[in-house]
Amino acid sequence: MLSQLRIVIGQLNFAVGDIAGNTQKIIQAIALARDTYQAQVILFPELTITGYSPEDLLLRSDFLQEVENALQTISQHASGIDVILGHPQRSKAKIYNAATLLRDGRQVASYYKQCLPNYGVFNEKRYFSSATAPCIIDIQGIPTAILICEDIWFPEPARQAAMAGAKWILCLNASPFSYDKYEARLHVLQQRACESQLPIVYAHHVGGQDEVVFDGGSMVIDEQGQLCAHAGFFHEALFPVDLTFSPTFKVTATPIPCLSSPLERIYQALVLAVKNYVNKNSFPGVLLGLSGGIDSALTLAIAVDALGKDKVHAVLLPSRFTSPLSIDLALQQAQLLGIQHSTIGIDQNFQSFLDTLAPMFAGKAEDTTEENLQSRCRGMILMALSNKTGKLVLTTGNKSEMAVGYATLYGDMAGGFAVLKDVWKTTVFELAHYRNQLGLAIPHEVITRPPTAELKANQTDQDSLPPYSELDEILKRYIEQDQSIQQICAAGYDVAVVKKVVRLVKLNEYKRRQCAPGPKVTNRAFGRERRYPITSGFVDF
């Protein structure tokens, strides 16, 4: 048995469905790991060839055939180094989430994932069959187990590997980001390592894919559960790790990077999500409505950090209710960040709609209809600019607003990517403060002024909503923790306020179904993770 081994972890950003592009990226990484890093092994993440997750592409036979062809091509480049990578595998009319060892032009062995997640954003049982057997491969004389992502979250697959004589575990992963997911992953890895007495090399995907973000954070855990090496978050890396197996497992000392805080990781996740969504979908840039409020200000800062100032265009869309302060603050930020900006007043459009609708509105008092008309004027202008320029409109609403319907369909909800869709309003404030610590990007008064939609005179959000500090805690309990009204009130919240908030959440399910996609950063995002019926007779208050 070889006592020393160098493995390179391929913490890389693979594009879903881009089999040709991913194949070239894999081949280049293999060559670098072998020739530059002098490694004996390279380990890639889950579903390397297809990206995660290809979803219903997996139901296409031509797609699966391309995967098989790509695996053959990659095999031809696997010489002088062992390559372990993930891919879907057809076998006897079934499809498996597989990991294969390639060596000297051959497919030596394949492991099929045992534990298929089918919760939250996952739907693997729709596509894959599960296996039950471990896979022990020989790497330089060392018995090696392969596991895939969810397998490591349960004791049995690691126990099987140890019983079968494995000396270490290689784990391929695509685990979507949430603000506390890294700590949960680390805890699980430490548990599995201690239970099995096997060190674990954990290779993780990095990058944004529609509504999920993969944060990297690949690592090595020894058999005592100690973190020995870490590749860092939110960046691509070919991360070499030197291991010794005789007489005991050791990792050559690798400085552990200063690991970022959950708040910092949320910001990095949002930046990466915007960057990958825009670039992978080949948009030339982005547009957004800049109001002088905190949501659009934070969205603008994220967009500039993700894409650079030359790809971001802010549009001020003032109305008769827009305060001079809002215009001034929006212009201050645009100039501060050096972006292109335009001002298009909406009063003429708004008045035209009022005049057109006046016969139908006669005898009816003004209400939110007139407020929503202003928002829809803005949405129509932004979408027209998007059509003409090809740029993507970023919507600026946050999770608190989406929860209670404090947003206008075909108005401020109009756009292609909802950057703050899974960010609570209280977290928006925290992120704005955090971003300014990196360098001033948001005028201070934008953060400190009371939030307002400015759709009528002297309006603030708190006119119709409880303070965001209270609202967000109620919403978290109801949406993320599935607490009942009785449970929430037992925690000290006023019953009338709780009932009002819950009613708003239920009434606005139909709006959320029409919201643009946006990155998941909490433990329960709207959409795939929270699937409530629009039409429901269930009464919970």
Buried (B, 14 or more C-beta within 10 A) or exposed (E): EEEEBBBBBBBBBBBBBBBEEBBBBBBEBBBBBBEEBEBBBBBBBBBBBBBBBBBEBBEEEEBBEBBBEBBEBBBEBBEBBBBBBBBBBBEEEEBBBBBBBBBEEEBBBBBBBBBBBEEBBBBBEEBBBBBEEBBBBBBBEBBBBBBBBBBBBBEEBBBBBBEEEBBBBBBBBBBBBBBEBBEEBBEBBBBBBBEBBBBBBBBBBBBBBBBBBBBBBBBBBBBEBEBBBBBBBBEBBBBBBBBBBEEEBBBEEBEEEEBBEEBBBBBBBBBBBBBBBBBBEEBEBBBBBBBBBBBBBBBBBBBBBBBEBEBBBBBBBBBEBBBEEBBEBBBBBBEBBEBBBEBBBBBEBBEEBEEEEEEEBEEEEEEEEBBBBBBBBBBBBBBEBBEEEEBBBBBBBBBBBBBBBBBBBEBBBBBBBBBBBBBBBBBBBBBBEBBBEEEEBBBEEBBEBEBBBBBBEEBEBEEEBBEBEBBBBBBBBBBBEEBBBEBBBEEEBEEEBBBBBBEBBBEBBEBBEEBBBBBBBBBBBBBBBBEEEEEEEEEEE
